[in-house]
Amino acid sequence: MDFGYSLSKSSTMKIENLENSKFKALAKLEPDATKCIGCGCCTASCSAGVFADMSLRQILLSLQRDCQDKYLPMLQNCMLCGKCMLVCPRGINTRHLILSICKIYGIEQ
């Protein structure tokens, strides 16, 4: 069926075939990592996002896709203020999630 658009082969990937054992370890330690729907409320409310790149949505997506090198440094911009936790529609404890990501991926916060 043709919907008027298609995906090119270069932009598709099978997530289940990726080697993302660290993300699986994160999901086991912090189940909220898989609850995120990527709505962007956390990014929109982020105080650090005004001054520096900080997007939890991009970070989680990159961790799932095992291409975290570009986005993990963003975690150092997080002030752990908790504003993102207040606006999350899924009730994710984003502060604890960020600390768990730092622990698993060896980032000093």
N, C-alpha and C positions, 0 to 999 in steps of 0.2 A: 504494500500500500504506500502510495506517495503522498506525503504531507507538505510538499513544496520545499523541503530542505532535507539535508542529510548530513551525517557526520563523516568527516574524512577519516581514513584509516589512521593517520598520524595522531589524531586527538582522542582515540579510544584506548582504553586500557582495562585489563581484567584485574580488578583489585584483589580477587582471591588468589591470583598467581604471584602477587608481590611478596617479597620477603620483608614483612613488617612485624617481626617478632617483638620488637620493642613496643610497638603500639598494642599488640596483644597482651603484653605484660602490663602495660598501662591500663588497659581495659579491665584486666583481672584485679589490679590494685584499686582502680578508680572506675567503677561501672558508668559513672556520669559521662565518661569520654565517648561512649557510644550513644548516649541519649541526645546529644546536641543535634539540632535540626538545621543549623547554619542560618538562622534568621537574621543575625547581625545586630540584635539589640545590645549585646555586650560591647560590640565595637562602637556603636553609635553613642553609648553612654560613657565611654572610656575617657577619663581625664588625661591619661598619658597619650591617647591617640591624637589629641590636638597638637601636641608638640613633637611627637615621634611616632614612628610606625608601631602600632600595636593592634593586632587583630587575632583574637582567639579563634575565630572561625577559620581564618587562613592557616593558623598553626595546626589545628586539629585535622583539617583536610590534608595538609602536607604530611602529617604524621601517618595518616591512613594510607596515603599514596607512596610512602617511603621516599619522599623527596624533601626532607626537613631542613636541609642545610641552609636554604635561603630564609626560612621563617623562624627557626629556633632562636636566633639572636634577638628577635622581638621580645622574648620573655624578659630580657634584662631591662626593658622599658616599663614593665608593669610595676605599679606602686603598691599593689595588693590592697587597694582602698576598699574593694568590695562593692563598688557601684554596679558593676556588671551582674553581680549576684542578685541584686535587688530587682533588676529588670528582666531577668531570664524567664521566659514563659514556661520552660521545662523545670524550673526550680533547681538548676544545676549549681552546686557549690563551686563556683568558678575559681575562687581563691585556693581552695584545697586542690582542685584539678591542676591549676598552674604549678603549685608546689610539688605535686606528684609528677608532673611532666619534667620539672627541673631535676627531681630525684632520679628518675629513670634514665634521663638523657645526660646526666652529669653536668648540669648548668648551675652555676652559683647564682643565687637570687639575692 
